[in-house]
Amino acid sequence: MNPCDELAPLLAAHASGEVSPDERARVEAHLQSCEACRAEREDLAELLAAAALPAPSELEQRALQQLPGQVHSAWRAEERARSHVSRWAVGAAAAAALLAFGAGRLHRPVRPGAVAVQSQSAQPAAADASLDVDALADGPVELADESTDPYAYDPETGSDDLSLEGDL
Amino acid sequence: MSATHPRLAALPAAPQADDALLRAFLQGNGRAFEELVKRYQQPVYALCRRYAPRPDDARDLTQRAFLRAFAASKRARLAWRSSEPFPFRAWLFRIAINLGKNHARDGARWQLVPLEAAPERSAEASGAARLEREEHTARLRAAVVGLPRREREVFTLRVDAELPFAEVAKTLGITENNAKVTFHHAMKRLQALVRAPEDEQ
């Protein structure tokens, strides 16, 4: 005997212990008179009990109590690392800019007064670089150009493309 | 599972409260950070242990899920313009599920015997029936990880994280009715697996 089609989707929800009060009343009234649905409901409940994982052990629970502090420490360490990477990146960019600037000078005809003007213009560039360091210190530079959505894949498709691991 | 599980009762009802904590964290409040972890460590850990049978791995995945959720939220919260509260909880759960699945897919530490089943099994040699039942349970629990993506997400959010269907729906951006129907499909698929002869699985 098969369970009744119109009620079948609710039987699993009922077996999991969560249906709306209306649905519960509907299901339970039906179960009183339908043996097939009763058997199906029972089967689903057994299946759920077997598929559910055992509760975490006491040891696991104790370890979990330490988790907030541990995650916070790890976060601070990551922030420091990101800050370090940011400063290094800005330093490298500044060095590259200076090299490019030097190379440009080698290839330009030297006119009287030109050196003085260029050395003055180098000052604001250095100031900009230090401002960038401050700005980048607050954020993860390697993640700055990512989408604001943590999901690179389309969550609505049924595809099993789990690309998040590499994306964040 | 029971109808009124303590984890369900403990789940914060208002995403606004999460948003306030997230804003406080972004302003440098370390306690807000830890409070958010404390709020969700149980369901996130429950999701992760489905994919990582060893407690150390499950804890490691849980930590990584939080770190990634915070990093993503830190970037996105500043640009959040919607009148809705920032969906930190939904992001966190989805990140946990995907980290878990990637962990299982990578397979380096993946084993089909979940959690405490292994020592119990080796310690007791109480006959073929018991052994068969334990193998059946292990196979069933492992089959959950092999469900199609949406069914797996709905099943683990409902059964492992013990979220109500309304929360499952919000987390996945679907309707509550869709969540219930998807759950039904997941259960039917598991039921078919259990009923099929072993050589077909």
Contacts between the chains, C-beta under 8 A, distances in Angstrom:
chain1	res1	chain2	res2	distance
A	8	B	184	6.5
A	9	B	180	5.9
A	9	B	181	5.0
A	9	B	184	4.1
A	10	B	180	7.1
A	10	B	184	7.9
A	11	B	184	7.5
A	12	B	180	7.6
A	12	B	183	5.4
A	12	B	184	4.4
A	12	B	186	7.9
A	12	B	187	4.2
A	12	B	188	7.8
A	13	B	165	6.6
A	13	B	180	4.7
A	13	B	183	6.2
A	13	B	184	7.2
A	15	B	187	7.7
A	16	B	1	6.0
A	16	B	158	5.9
A	16	B	159	6.8
A	16	B	183	7.0
A	17	B	1	5.2
A	17	B	2	5.8
A	17	B	3	3.9
A	17	B	4	7.8
A	17	B	5	7.5
A	18	B	3	6.8
A	18	B	158	7.5
A	18	B	164	5.6
A	18	B	165	6.0
A	43	B	191	6.9
A	44	B	187	5.7
A	44	B	191	7.2
A	47	B	140	7.4
A	47	B	187	6.5
A	47	B	190	6.0
A	47	B	191	5.8
A	47	B	194	6.6
A	48	B	1	6.2
A	48	B	159	6.7
A	48	B	187	7.5
A	49	B	1	7.5
A	50	B	136	7.2
A	50	B	137	5.0
A	50	B	140	5.3
A	50	B	141	7.7
A	51	B	140	5.1
A	51	B	141	5.9
A	51	B	143	7.9
A	51	B	144	5.8
A	51	B	155	8.0
A	51	B	159	6.7
A	51	B	190	6.2
A	52	B	1	6.0
A	52	B	159	5.5
A	52	B	160	7.6
A	53	B	46	7.5
A	53	B	49	6.1
A	53	B	50	6.4
A	53	B	114	6.1
A	53	B	115	5.9
A	53	B	141	6.6
A	53	B	160	6.5
A	54	B	115	5.8
A	54	B	116	5.4
A	54	B	117	7.7
A	56	B	45	7.0
A	56	B	46	7.7
A	56	B	49	7.3
A	56	B	55	7.7
A	57	B	55	7.5
A	57	B	116	6.7
A	59	B	55	7.3
A	60	B	45	7.7
A	60	B	55	5.0
A	60	B	58	7.9
A	60	B	59	7.8
A	63	B	55	7.0
A	63	B	59	6.1
A	64	B	41	5.6
A	64	B	42	7.2
A	64	B	45	6.0
A	64	B	59	7.4
A	67	B	37	6.2
A	67	B	41	5.1
A	67	B	45	7.9
A	67	B	59	7.1
A	67	B	62	6.8
A	67	B	63	6.9
A	68	B	33	7.8
A	68	B	34	3.9
A	68	B	35	7.7
A	68	B	37	4.1
A	68	B	38	5.0
A	68	B	41	7.0
A	69	B	34	6.7
A	70	B	63	6.5
A	71	B	33	7.8
A	71	B	34	7.7
A	71	B	37	5.1
A	71	B	63	5.3
A	71	B	66	4.8
A	71	B	67	6.6
A	72	B	30	6.1
A	72	B	33	5.4
A	72	B	34	5.4
A	72	B	37	7.3
A	74	B	63	6.2
A	74	B	67	6.0
A	75	B	33	6.8
A	75	B	67	6.0
A	75	B	70	6.2
A	78	B	67	6.5
A	78	B	71	7.6
A	139	B	74	7.3
A	139	B	75	7.1
A	140	B	71	6.0
A	140	B	74	7.8
A	140	B	75	7.5
A	143	B	71	6.5
A	143	B	75	6.5
A	144	B	75	7.7
A	146	B	75	7.3
A	148	B	72	7.8
A	148	B	75	6.1
A	148	B	76	3.9
A	148	B	79	5.8
A	149	B	76	7.4
A	150	B	68	7.1
A	150	B	69	7.5
A	150	B	72	4.3
A	150	B	76	7.9
A	150	B	91	5.5
A	150	B	94	7.2
A	150	B	95	5.9
A	151	B	94	6.8
A	151	B	98	7.9
A	155	B	94	7.4
A	155	B	172	6.8
A	155	B	173	6.2
A	156	B	173	7.2
A	158	B	148	6.3
A	158	B	149	6.3
A	158	B	150	5.8
A	159	B	149	7.1
A	160	B	148	7.0
A	160	B	149	4.6
A	162	B	98	5.3
A	162	B	101	5.0
A	162	B	102	5.4
A	162	B	105	6.7
A	162	B	149	7.9
A	164	B	95	6.5
A	164	B	98	3.9
A	164	B	99	7.1
A	164	B	102	7.1
A	165	B	98	6.8
A	165	B	99	6.5
A	165	B	102	3.8
A	168	B	68	4.6
A	168	B	71	6.7
A	168	B	72	6.1
A	168	B	95	7.2
